[in-house]
Amino acid sequence: MKLVRDKIPQIIIEDGRNPIYHIADPEEYKRELFRKVIEELEEFREDPCHGEAADLFEVTYALIDAHGLNFADVVEIGMAKTKLVGGFNRGIILDNVE
């Protein structure tokens, strides 16, 4: 059992097979989205390409939406945080604070 893209059952039917599936309730959907983010992150780590990045982005977007958050607001807040405390582009690793 795993969360799949919306058209996968139809693709399976068109391939002559019979998909057994159900529509998740909101809590199961959120739980499965968290699992899917981890799956897609692992796939991107193994093969950092545009396709895997797109999969990771799509499931992250769905997770944000499932929690009732507006993606544009998330982007705006992220930009504000970057302006205030910076981003993650320089690769700074904090080893300790004395």
N, C-alpha and C positions, 0 to 999 in steps of 0.2 A: 504494500500500500504506500503510495506517495502522491504528492500534489503534482499534477501535470498541467500543461497548457490547455486552454479551453477547447481547442479543436482536435486534441488527441483522440478522444473517443470516436469522432466522426472519421478520422484518418484510419483508425483501426477497423471500423466497419467497412470502409471502402477497400480495405485490404482483405476483406472476406473473413475477418475474425470477429469475435463477440466480446466487446469490453464489458467488464463488470465494474461498475463504479457507483459512487454516490456523491451528492453535493454536501460539502461540509457545512456544519452550523458555524456561526461566527467564531466561537471559541476554538473549535477544531481547525478552522481556516487559519486563524492567527498562529496557532501552535505549529501547523504544517508550513506556514510561510517562514517561520523562524528556522525550521529544519531545512527548508529549501534554500534559504540564504546561506547556510553553512555548506550545503552541497554545492551550490554555485560558486561560492568562494573557493572551495577546494579545487573545483574544476578550473577556475581562473588561475589559481596558484600553479596548477600543473601545466596549463597552456594559456599564458597571458596574451590572448588574441582578441580581436574585435568582437567575434561571436560570443566568446565566454564573458567578456566585459558587458556585452549587451544583455546576456542572460542574467548576470548579477544585478545590473541596473534595473531590469524589468521586475525581478522579484523584490528588490528593495523598494521600488516604487509601489508595488502592490502592498507590501507590508506597511508602508507609511500610510497609504490610503485606507487599509483595513483598520487602522487605529484612529481614523477620522481626522488625520492631519492633512493640511493642504500642502502639496509639494512646493508650490511657489513660496509659501511662508517658510518652509524648511530651508529652501535655497537662500532666501533673504536672511534668515537667522544665521545660517552657516557663513554667509559673506560678512555679516556683522561680527561674528566671532573671529573670523580670519583677520579682519581689520583690527580688532581689539587685542587678540593674543597670538595672531599668526596662524599659518596653516601647517601643513606637514611636508612641505616641499624640500626643505633643506636637510632632512634626515637627522635632526638633532636627537641624540639619545642622552637622557638625563641619568647619570650614573649614581648620583648621590646629592644630598643637600646638607651642608654643614652649618 
